[in-house]
Amino acid sequence: MPRKTEHSHKLQKRAEQVIPGGVNSPVRAFGSVGGDPLFIVRGQGSHIWDADGNEYIDYIGSWGPLILGHAAPTVIEAVISAARSGTSFGASTPTEADLAELVISAFPHMQKVRFVSSGTEATMSAIRLARAYTKRKYIVKFEGCYHGHADALLVKAGSGVATLGIPGSAGVPEEFTQFTLALPYNDTDVLEQVFKKYKHQIACVIVEPVVGNMGCVPPARGYLEALRAITSRDKALLIFDEVMTGFRVAYGGAQELYAIQPDLTTMGKIIGGGLPVGAYGGASDIMDMVAPLGPVYQAGTLSGNPLAMAAGYATLRYLREHKDVYAKLEKLAAEVVAGVTAAAKDSGVEICNNRVGSMFTWFFAPGPVTDWTSAAKSNTEAFGRFFRSMLESGIYLPPSQFEAAFLSAAHTENDVQQTIAAAKQAFAVAAHA
C-alpha cells in the first residue's frame, strides 16, 4: 500500500506561510531528496509515526541524541519529575553539578565544563576561549566539518551547507572569516605547511574527530595523533568537536576510542538526552578564564536548563551502568551497514560505506571517502532515489547524502533485517530503471 502523505503535505503548506521553507532547520526540507518533509507526531523505541499514520524505522534519532531510542522510560520519567518542580529558573540547580561530574568523569582531560543551549554556542565559546588563552587570532577548521552556524565557522562547512550547495553563507562579511583557515581533512602535510606559515599565530585547531557532517568520515590512521603533536609543538589548542561523537562512538567519545586527549572538548546531543543542550570543557587553567572567574564572557538564560540537565543525567547514568549497550550498537550497526552494502553490490549499484560504532553513511560513490573532495563525488540523485524508495518501505534515513545515520539501543535484529530487505528492493528497482 502506498505511503499516505496528504496530511503532511497540508501541514507543510501551512508551515511555509509562517516559517522560512516551512522548516526550522534546512536539511528537514528534503531539498536534496525531493518530496514533502515528514511531520512526526510520535516516537517509541526505534520507530516513529508521521501525521498521516505512517510508521518508520528511524535511523536519525533526532540527529544523534537519542542513543537510548525514542521516549526511553528512564529519560521521560526524569523530565516529567523535573518539570513538576518548574521548567526554568535562570538560576543554579543541583542537577547541573550532577551532570557536570558525569561528563567530566568520562573525559580525562576535562576538569571543568560549562553548559550552554546548543552545539553552535559550545563551539563558538570554545574558540573565543582558545583565542583569549593563547592571545592569537587564527583558527584552523577542516573542509566538510560543521561546527555550528557562527559567522567565523561558516567556511567550507558540511551538513546543510553541503546539501544546499552553498559555499558559505550570505550575511557573513569576509572580514569575519579572514582569520579562519579551512584545510582538507585527513591531510597532515597541508596542516604542517600552514603551521609553518603561521607559526605562533594559530590559536586553535577545531575538528570533528569522526566527521559526521559530510557523511560519516573517520580519521586516517595517525591523523589525530598528528593533530595533537603539531598543535602541542606550536602551543596552539586542539579542540575536539564531540557534539556527535561524545558518548556515541564510545562512552568517552572519540578521544577514548582513539586514545587522544584534546585541550578543549565541545559536546551536545546525547548529553541532553534529546533536549536542547551544549557544553564545552577542559583543564581548569583554561576554563577559569571564563566569566565570572575570568575575562572571557559567555552567558545564557537557559544554560543549564533543569529539564535538559535531568534528561542528560538520566541518559548518561544509564550508559555508565549499561556499557554493554555499546557492544550491541556495534553488532547491529555493522550488520545493517554490511547488509545494505552487499545488497547494492548484488544489484550492480555502486556505493561504499563508512562506519564508526553506531554512526554510518552509505555513499553513492566508488570510494573510499576520506575527505570533502571524495565525499562530493557522490551521486546525490541516486541517493535521493534510494532515500525515497526506503521511505516508501518504512525506513527513515537522513534526507541528505552528507549526513550520518545513527542507530540506537532500541533497534532490534528485526529492524535490521527489515532495513536490508527494503534496500534489496530499492537497489533491484534501481538496477532495472
BELVENJO-V983160 format. One record per run of one state. SS is the DSSP state (@ for helix, = for strand, . for the rest). FROM is the first residue (numbers start at 1). TO is the last residue. Records with the same first field share a line. If there is no record, write none. Layout:
SS=FROM-TO ; FROM-TO
This chain:
.=1-5 ; 17-19 ; 23-25 ; 30-39 ; 46-46 ; 51-54 ; 59-69 ; 71-72 ; 85-93 ; 107-111 ; 117-118 ; 135-137 ; 143-150 ; 154-158 ; 165-173 ; 178-179 ; 184-187 ; 198-201 ; 208-210 ; 212-216 ; 218-222 ; 235-236 ; 242-245 ; 247-249 ; 251-252 ; 258-263 ; 273-277 ; 283-283 ; 288-289 ; 291-295 ; 297-305 ; 322-324 ; 347-351 ; 357-358 ; 364-371 ; 376-379 ; 393-394 ; 397-404 ; 407-412 ; 432-433
@=6-16 ; 20-22 ; 26-29 ; 73-84 ; 94-106 ; 119-134 ; 151-153 ; 159-164 ; 174-177 ; 188-197 ; 223-234 ; 253-257 ; 269-272 ; 284-287 ; 306-321 ; 325-346 ; 372-375 ; 380-392 ; 413-431
==40-45 ; 47-50 ; 55-58 ; 70-70 ; 112-116 ; 138-142 ; 180-183 ; 202-207 ; 211-211 ; 217-217 ; 237-241 ; 246-246 ; 250-250 ; 264-268 ; 278-282 ; 290-290 ; 296-296 ; 352-356 ; 359-363 ; 395-396 ; 405-406
